[in-house]
Amino acid sequence: MDNDSLWLGRLQTPVKYAAIVCGVVTALIYTFLVINKIFDADAIGMFEMIRPQGRPLVAVMLGSITLTMLFSSLYLSDFKGAIESKPDGFFDILSLITSRISMIAIAIIVLVMFYEVVARYIFSAPTLWANEMSLWVASFVFLLAGQYAMQQRSHIRIYVIYDMMPRWGQKTSDVISTALILFFAFSLVWGGYTDAETRFMRMETFGTYWDPPIPGIIKPAILFIISLVAVQAVSNLISDWHKAPEHLAHDDIDEIEIENIKKTLEQ
């Protein structure tokens, strides 16, 4: 990643330290909960971690986790990856922030599954929550990845046809594709809003022992994030309107790579 600040500027250092402080607080609370669970079977465990009512320590833990992810994603979004396009405007920055949340979430999934494998196959003590936690977090990774792909223009486009069009034809195609995305987002929100509201208001759970409120959270999140994808599509259209089109259909031929392939086939 580049070391230059993209948008935080002087706030980069305070945000970095805020992420570190919140991370340390989270680690300390987690350590306390683990030690307490070892000596007290009735102590706070994963079952109570999604039920903070009457448990202030759980509320503090959830808050510290949220702040850690927020400040970490803000800090990481201030750097541009080697293959990333530079953000242009508020919605591009917002998509970068959510992409960093998705990146952190992937690391969380790996840790959860690693814990489950060790607990199951080494200590013969499988968990009742690891699989559902992974599904819960992975659903947000999937949704936020769509928003990031839209911001990076990484969605599918048939460049063989697109590059053959005149500039006015390319702009027309961009308008049509954006209109279709808006129509899809509107239809999804229009048809799913009542169901999402019902599930959210009663905080519908998964119906298992751990019983996380996956339906009550994911269904509204689908409508919200697909709306962000549609807004990002409009932002892309406005930002790219006066830019020269990218031609990706005829990439430069790598002669060295061709020679290497020939040598491999000869051998």
N, C-alpha and C positions, 0 to 999 in steps of 0.2 A: 504494500500500500504506500501511496505517496504520503510524505510527512507534512505537506501543506494543509492548512485548515480550509475546509470547504465552506463552512458557514458559521461555526461556533466562534471563531476568532479568539478574543481574550477570555471567553467563557470556557475554552477547551480545558484548561488546567483545573478550574473549580469543579467542572463536571467530572473530570477524571478522579479527583480526590473524593467527590461525593460517591462515586461508584465504588471506590475502594473502601470507604468508611461503611457504606451500607453492606458491602460484601463481608467485611469483618464482623459486623453485628449479626448478620445472618449465620455466619460460621460459628460464632460463639453461642448463639441461641440453639443452633442445631446440635452442637457438642453437648450442651447442657441437657437437651431433651434425650439424646442417646444415652448419656450416663445415667440420667434419672430413670430411663426405661429399664436399664440393666438391673437396678436395685429395687425398682418398684414396678410390679407387673401391671398395676392400675394407672400408671403414669400416662402422659399424653403420647399417643402413637399416631400412625398414619390414619386410622379410623377417625380420630378427633381432628386431624389437620384440616379437613374440609368442613368442619363443624365448629366455627369459632365462637358461637353463642355461649356466653358464660365462661369463656376461656380466654382471658386477656393476653396470655402468653402466645396463644395460637394466632390471635389477631395481630400481635406485634411481629410474629414470625412471617405471616403472610404479607404484611406491609413491608417488611424489610426485604423480602424476596422480590416484591413488585418494584420497589425503589431501586434495588440492585440491577434488575433487568432494564429498567427505564434509563437510569444514568449510564449504564454500560452501552446500551444501544445508541444513546445520544452521542456518547464519546466515539464509538466505533463508526457511526455514520458520518463523522467529520473527516474521514479518510476515504480516498477513492482507490479501489482495487485496480490492479494492472489492466484488467480487461473490461472494467466498468466505464460507462459513459459519464461525463461530468453532469451533475444535477443542474437543472435550469428552472428555478422557481420553487415555490413553496411545496407543491405536491410531489415534485421529484425528491425533495429532502424528506418529506413524510414517508415516501416509499422506501427510501434508504434506511430510515429509522426502523420501520417495520421489518425490513429485510434483515437487519441486525438482530432484532428480536427473534426472528425465525432461525438465524444462525445459532444463537444461544440455545434456543429450544432443541435444536438437533443434538447439541452437546448434552443437554439434560436427558434426552431419550437414551443416548449411549450410556450414560451413567446409571440410569434406572435399569436398563437391560443387563448391564454388567453386574449390578448388585443382585439382580434376580438370578442370573446364572451362578454366581458364587454361592448365594444362599441356597439354591436348589440342589446343586450338584456337589458342593463341598460340605455344606453343613446340613443337608437334607431338611431344610426349613424354607420351602417355597413361600413366596408372599401371596397375598390375596389382592394386591393393588397394583403391582408393577405393570401388568398387561394393560389394565384400564388407564393407568397414568400415561403409558406410552401412546395409546390410542388418542387420549385427550390432547396431549401435547402435539402429536403428529398431525392432528386435524388442523391446528392453527398453522403449522409449518406448511401444509398443503395450500391453505387459503392465502397466506401471506406471500408464498412463492409466486402465486399468480399475479399479485400486485407488483412484485419486484420484476417479474418477467415483462410485464407491460411497460414499466418505467424504463427498462433496459432495451426495449424493442426486441426482445428475444422470443416473442411469440411467432408462430408459423406464418410465413409469407412466401408466396410462390414467386421468387425473384426472376425466374426465367421469363415469366410473362410480364411482371412488373417493370423490369428493365427495358423491355421493348416498347413500352408506352411513352408517349410524349409527356412533358411535365404536367400539362393540364389533365391528362388521363390518370397520371399517378395521384394527383391531388383529388380527383374525383373518386378514385378507388379508396383513398384514405378516408374521405368523407363518408362513403358508403359503409366501410368497415366499422368506423366509429359509430355511425348511426345504428348498425346492427348490434354492437356491443351495448349501446344505450337502451335499445329495445329489449334485449335479453335481460339486462339488469332491472329495468322497469317491470317487466313481466314477472321476474322472480320475486321482487319485493311486493308487487301487487298481489300475487297469488299466495305468497308465504307469510305475509305480515301478521295476519290474524293468528295463524298457528304458532309462529315464533313468539308472539306476545303472550299467548296462552301458556306455552311451555316455560317462558321466562318468568312470568308472574307467579306461577306455582313452583318454579325452580325444579322442573321435572328431573328425576334421577334415573340412573342406569338400571336399577332393579337387581343389583348384585349385593354381596355382603358389604363391600366398601361403599357401594352405592353413590358414586360421584354424580353431580348434576350435569352430566355431559349433554343430554338433549336440551336442557334448559339454557345452556350457555352457547353451545355450538350453533343451534338453529338461528338465533339472532345474529351471531357472529358471521354466519354465511351471508345474510342480507346486508350487513354493514360493510363487510370487506368487499363484496361484489360491487357495492356502490362506490367504494374507493377505487376499484379497478376501472369502473366506467368513468369516474372523474379523471383518473390518470390518463385514460385514452383521449379524453377531450383536451387535457393539458398537452399530451404529445402532439395532437393535431395542430394546436395553436403554435407550439414551439417549433415544429418542423415545417410549417407552412412556407416560410421563405428560405429554408435551407436547401442546399443542393442535395439531390437524392443520393443514397448509397447504392453502389452497384456491386452486388455480391454474386451475381450469377456466373461471372467469368473471372475466377480468381487466377492470380499469377501461377504459372506452372513451375513447380519446384523441380528443376532438372537434377539436382543432387539426389533428391528422394527417388526419382525415376531410375537413376543409375544404381542406387542401392537395391531397389526392387529387382532390377535386371540381374545383378550379381547374386542375389538370393535365389532367383529362379535357376540360374546357371549351375549353382552348387547343388 
